[in-house]
């Protein structure tokens, strides 16, 4: 009576502990779920792919294949109840099988270990132990064949998998048929199915992992491209604006002693250019700025005139698509800035020739070429932009004096370009 009361108290205590554990788990679950979601939002904000491996449903690993060893409980029960002849040999075979199985499933998730020769020898040894135990004892020991198929599906990849599984299933059918007759068909089916399902699941998990890594790499590349775009835009914007400010400041300094009103006009122009630069930088930061060709031609005229260079602009052909006009607008801005800063020219000609398939922009000055300072990274960056859109950009001294920049761009490609403006 006392033992029954003690057992009843123990059962109640176990139920109470179990209920308390469930209550604590349910209470903590919303906090854990919220923390995981916040971590995923942070990863998304950084441009990284979701980390499915740290969520509630992670990818399969070696530990997910270990519970299948419970299929061998029948063999263990036969050993413990003395139903197995030569139990020491059976126990040794069972220990060897479990050791080889565990080794294989852990090596299956490391590509280098999985493809090593030692892994193939372990699989062959596992097949030999399975055949020996199933052939010697039969009955529940035949269930080790599905475990052998599972280990095979985890280790073998590619076209060899079907051949190996077919051979193992045929071997399981022969041995099980000799021991159990037609009842062995379930063993054959289970062996083949366990191997194929395991291989399919692991192959799918590896594909998902590769796609996730590829997505992370693409996200990193997108961030790098955006940083490069912003640095180029900032270089072009500030280079042009600061050059105009310097030229107008020098003009104001020169004419201030003679004509104060004209000097104040130059100062007002400097203020206007500075405000415009602030607006353009804000637009560049938000990614909305487009260097319109018409607007850049007007700015180039003003900058060249302020620097004492006579601008000559010629346009021909049909109107350009927006993206082509945007790219050529950047070329006009950079070339005009270089002419103001480096050339010391008296005249700068800007010619735009549009056609149905290609557009050509030529900017020529009659100055001293590149001057004391090289044109720098602006033309290099623009050349990369035009090359990405299928165009070309060349620049160099002109025989007899001067400097020429030539840009060509396919009109159709310019329409489809998205990230270059």
N, C-alpha and C positions, 0 to 999 in steps of 0.2 A: 504493500500500500504506500509505504514511504517512497519507494522507487518510482511508482507511478506519479505521485505528487511532485517529486523532484523533476521527472521528465516533463510533466505539464508546465512547471515553472520555467524550465529551460526553453521549452517551445515558445512560451509567451515572451520570454526575454529576447529570444532570437527574432520573433516577429516584431517586437518593439524596436530593436536595433535596426532591423530592415526598414521598418516604416520611417524611423528617424533619418536613416541614410537617404531614402527616397525623397523625403521632405526637404532635406538640405540640398540634394541635387537639383530638385525642381526650383528651389528658391535661388540657387546660384546660376541656373541656366540662362535666364534673361540677361544677367550681367555679362556672362561669358559670350553670349551671342552678340550683344551690343558691342563688346570690345572687339570681337572678330570683325564685325561690320565696319567699325571705325578704322581698323587696320586695313581693310580692303579699300575703303575710301581713300585713305592716305596713299596706298600703293597706286591707285588709279590716278590720283592727283600728280604723282611723280612720274606718270607715264609707264608704269609697270603693269604686267599682266596679273590677273588674280592668282593668289597662292592657294590653289585647290588642295595642296598637300597639308596645309595647316588648318583646314576647315573641319566641320563635323564629318564629312565624307572624304577621307583621303584616298590616294591611289593605293592599289594593292602592293603589299610587300611580303617579305618572307614569313612574317608572323601570321598573315592571313591564310597561309597554306599549312600551318602546323596543326590546327584543330582537326584536320582530316585524318590524322593519326588515330583518332578515336575509332576508325573503322577496324582497327586491330584489337579492340577490346574483347571481341569474341575469342580470339586466339589466346589472349592473356587469361581470360576466364577458364578456358580449357586447361591451360597450364596450372592454374591455381587449384582446380578441382581434380587434377590428376587424370584428365581424359586424354592427355597427349603422351604417346610412347616416347621414351627417352627424353624426359622433360628438360634435362640440362642442355641437350643439343637444341631443342626448341627455344629455350630461353636465350641461348647464345645467338641463334639465328635471329630472334626477335630484337635483341640488343643491336646486332650488326645492321639489321634492316633500318631501325629507327635512326641510328647514327648516320648511315649513308643518306637516308632521306633528308634529314635535317641539314646535312652538309650540302646536299644538292640544291635545296630550296633557297638557302642563303647565298650560294654562289650564283644562282640564276638571276639575281638582281644586280649583279656587277658584270658588266659586259666583258671586261678583260678576263675575269675569273670564269665566266660562263663559257667563253670560247677556248679556254685552256685545255690541254690534253688531259690533265688530271681530272677535270670534270667529266670527260667522256669515259675515263676509266672507272670513276665512281658510279656512273650510270650503268655501265656494263656489270660492275660488281653487284649493284642493286638488283638488276635483272636476274643475275645468277642466283642470288640469295632468295629472291621471290620464287623462281622456278623450283629451287630445291625444297623450300618449305611447303609450297603449294602441292608439289608432286609427292612429297613424303606424307603430309598430314591431310590435305584436302579440306573439305568442310569450310569453316570460317577462315582458314588460312588462305583460301582462294581470293578473299577480299583484298589481299595485298596487291593483286594485279591492277585494280583501279588506282591504287596509290602509286604504283609504278608508272601507269599512264599519266597521272597528274604530274609526277616529277619529270617525265619525259616532255610533256607539254610546256613545262616551265623552263627547261634547259635547252631543248632543240628549237632552232629557228629555221625559217626558209622552207625550201622545197623538200628538204630531207625529212621534215616533220611527218608528213603523210606516210612516207615509206616506213619510217621507224615505227610509227604507231600501228600501221597495218601489220608489220611483222610481230610486234609485241602482242597485239590482239589475237593474231593467228596462233601464236604460241600459247596464250592464255586459253584459247578455245580448245587446243589439243590436250593440254594438261587437265583443264577442268572437265572436258568431255570424258577423259579416261577415269576421272575420279567420281564425277557426278552424273554423267550421261547428258541428256538433253537439257537438264536444268542449268547447264553451264552457259547457255546463251546469254543470260543476264550478265555474267562476268565479262563476256566478250564485249557486249554492248557498253557496259559501264567503263571498261578499260579504254575503249576507243573514244567514247564521249568525254570522259574526264580529261583526257589529254588534249582533245581539240578545243573544248571550252576554255580550259586553262590557257592554252596558247592564244586563243582569240582575245581573251580578256587582257592578258599581259601585252599583246601586240597593240591593242587599243589604248592601254594606259601609256605605253611608250610613245605612240603617235600623239596623244594629247600632251605629253611632256615636251616632245619636240616642237609641237605647235606653240605651246606656251613660251618656250625659249625663243622661238622665232618671233613671236609677237613682242617679247621684251626687247629683242635686238632691233626690230623695226621701230619700236617706241623710242629707243635710244638714238637711232639714226634720225628719226623725225625731230627729236630735240636738238641734235647736233645741226641739222639742216636749218632749223628755225634760228638757232644762235648765229649760224653763218649768215643767214638772210638779214638778220637784224644788224649784225656788225657791218655788213656791206651797205645797208640802207643808211646807217648812222654815219659811216665814212663819207658816202656821197652827199648826204644832206649837210653835214657840218663842213666838209671841204668846200663845197660851193658857197655856203652862206658866209663862212669866215673869210673866204677870198673876197667876196663882194664887200664885206664890212671893212676889211683892210684897205681895199682900193678906194672906197668912199672916204675912209678916215684920212688917207693920204691926200686925197683931193681937197677935203675940207681944211686940212692943215696948210696946204699950199695956197689956197685962195682966201683964207681967213684974213690975212693982213690987207688984202686989196678989196675984197667984196664980202662983207660980213653976212649979208642976206643970202648970197649964194652958198656960203659955208653952212649957214643954218639949214638951208635946203638939203645939203648933203647929210647933215646930222639927222634931219627928219627921215631921209631915206634909210639911214642906218637903223633908226628906230623901227621903221616899217619892216625892214629885212629881218631884224631880230625877232619881232613879233611873229612874222611869218615862219621863221625857223622854229620857234616854240610850238606853233600849231603843227608843223610838219613832223616834229619829233614826237609829239603826242600821238599823231596818227600812225607814225611808224611803230611806236611801242604797242599800240593796239592792233596793228597789222592791217589797217584799212587804207593806208596811203597808196595811191597809184600815181606814178609820175607821168601825167598826161603829156603827150608830145607837143600839142599846141601851147600848153602852159609853159613847158620847158623852153620852147623856142622863144616865147616872150621874155622869159627870165634871162635866157642867154643873150638876147639883144640888149637888155638893160645892163647886164653885167659887163658885156663887152664894150658897150658905149661908155660906161663909167670908167673903164680901164683905158680909154683912149683908143680902142680897137674898133674899126668900122665893121659892123656885121652885115653880111649879105646872105639872105635866106631865099632859097628857091625850093618850091614844092611842085610835084607833078604826079599824076596818076590818081586812081580812085581813093576814097577815104580808107584808112587802115582799120583793121579790127582792133578792139580795145587792148588785147594783150600784146599785140605787136606794137601798137603805139606806146604802151607802157614801157616795154623794153627799150625801144628807141629813145624814149624820153630820158631814161637813165643815161644812155650813151651821150645824148646832147648835153646833159648837165655835166657829166664828168669831162667831156672833151672841152666844153667852154670853160670850165674851172681850170683845167690844165693850161689852156691858152692864156687865161688871165694871169695865172701864177708864174708860168715858166717861159712863155714864148717871146714876150716883148714885141709882138707883131703889130702891124698897122692895119691889117685886114684879116677877117676870118669869114670864110664862105661855108655855109651849111646847105647841102643839097639833099633833098629827099625825093627818090624816084620810086614810085609805087607801081606794082604790076599785079596781074591776076594770081601769080604764084609766088613771087618773091618781091621783097622791098629792099631798097639799097639806100643807105645813109652815108654820105661822105662829108667830112668836116676837115677843111684845109685852112691853115694860117700861113702867113708869109714871114713868120718870126725866125728865131734862131734855133728851131728844133726843140729838143728836150730841155735846153737850158742847163743851169748848174745843178738842178735837182731832177732826178728821174721822175717820170710821171707817176710811178708808184703802183700800189696795189689796186687802185680803182679800176684801171683798164683790165687788169688781170681778172678781177672778180667779175666784171661785166662780160669778159670773154667766156668765163665759165657759165654764166647765165645764158648767154646766147648759144653756146655749145649744147647746153641741156635742152634748148628749144629747137635744135637742129640748124642753128645759124652759125655765123663766123664773125669774128672781130679781129681786125688787123690794124696796126699803127706803126708809124715809123717816119724818119726824115724824108723829105721830098728832094730829089735832085735839083740843085740850084738854090736851095734854102726853103725852110718851112717845115711843117709837120702835118701829116695827114692821118686821119682815123677813118676807117671804112668798116661799116657794119652791114651784113646781109642777113636776112631772116625770112624763112618760108612763111607765107601768110597763113596757110592752113595750120601749121604747127603752132604759130603764135596764138591762134584762136583756142587751142586746147591746153595751153600752158597755164598752170594755176599758181604755182608757187614762186614765180620769178618776179612778180610785181612788187 
